Amino acid sequence: MRLFEGVELGAKGAAINAAVAVGLFSDYHQAVAAMVRPVSECLPEPGCAAQYARIYYIFRRLYQATWDVWDEMAEIAQST
């Protein structure tokens, strides 16, 4: 996993999309090269594979458990 410089990286992603959309960059590769700075890399530890698998299993259950909530939020958004 690469770690990148800065905070609010979701906002940076939106800015990259906007920059490509308005033509400041011809494509995403060019925009990312100009706007994103990797600072380090974090590699998984092979000895922790079982723990990673367990955490991922929990993440998947949590993610799936929120689907109904997101459906309800979408219904509210569509009714306003």
Legacy VTK file of the C-alpha trace (Angstrom):
# vtk DataFile Version 3.0
C-alpha trace
ASCII
DATASET POLYDATA
POINTS 80 float
0.000 0.000 0.000
1.363 3.415 -0.882
0.912 6.338 1.476
0.543 9.795 0.013
1.380 13.328 1.055
-1.426 15.452 2.410
-4.772 15.161 4.115
-8.314 15.143 2.747
-7.256 12.787 -0.045
-10.895 12.237 -1.016
-11.090 15.952 -1.810
-7.872 15.632 -3.790
-9.487 12.863 -5.833
-12.420 15.161 -6.557
-9.990 17.889 -7.603
-8.247 15.440 -9.946
-11.607 14.548 -11.518
-12.447 18.233 -11.940
-9.037 19.042 -13.437
-9.446 16.332 -16.078
-13.075 17.304 -16.738
-12.218 20.954 -17.463
-9.200 20.050 -19.579
-6.342 21.093 -17.304
-4.930 17.609 -17.895
-5.537 15.375 -20.885
-6.043 12.235 -18.777
-5.969 10.838 -15.253
-2.410 9.561 -15.535
-1.194 13.080 -16.262
-3.317 14.624 -13.480
-2.215 12.104 -10.867
1.438 12.497 -11.833
1.138 16.252 -11.311
-1.057 16.294 -8.204
-0.160 13.227 -6.109
3.052 12.705 -4.170
3.758 9.266 -2.665
5.752 9.479 0.562
6.169 5.858 1.623
5.053 2.300 1.089
3.674 -0.148 3.640
4.075 -3.815 2.791
2.057 -6.568 4.479
3.875 -8.877 6.844
3.572 -12.485 5.593
3.377 -13.776 9.172
0.189 -11.782 9.725
-1.781 -13.293 6.821
-4.241 -15.117 9.097
-4.936 -11.943 11.063
-5.393 -9.937 7.833
-7.861 -12.556 6.573
-9.856 -12.395 9.801
-9.995 -8.589 9.743
-11.038 -8.624 6.090
-13.815 -11.111 6.878
-15.116 -8.760 9.585
-14.848 -5.789 7.225
-16.900 -7.608 4.565
-19.628 -8.437 7.099
-19.727 -4.837 8.299
-19.822 -3.513 4.735
-22.683 -5.841 3.774
-24.580 -4.994 6.970
-24.811 -1.347 5.888
-26.378 -2.012 2.472
-29.927 -1.615 3.782
-28.993 1.662 5.452
-27.560 3.025 2.192
-30.722 1.959 0.372
-32.792 3.915 2.906
-30.544 6.957 2.459
-31.004 6.741 -1.313
-34.790 6.624 -0.896
-34.677 9.773 1.246
-32.450 11.535 -1.293
-34.806 10.639 -4.147
-37.867 11.913 -2.283
-36.497 15.390 -1.623
LINES 1 81
80 0 1 2 3 4 5 6 7 8 9 10 11 12 13 14 15 16 17 18 19 20 21 22 23 24 25 26 27 28 29 30 31 32 33 34 35 36 37 38 39 40 41 42 43 44 45 46 47 48 49 50 51 52 53 54 55 56 57 58 59 60 61 62 63 64 65 66 67 68 69 70 71 72 73 74 75 76 77 78 79
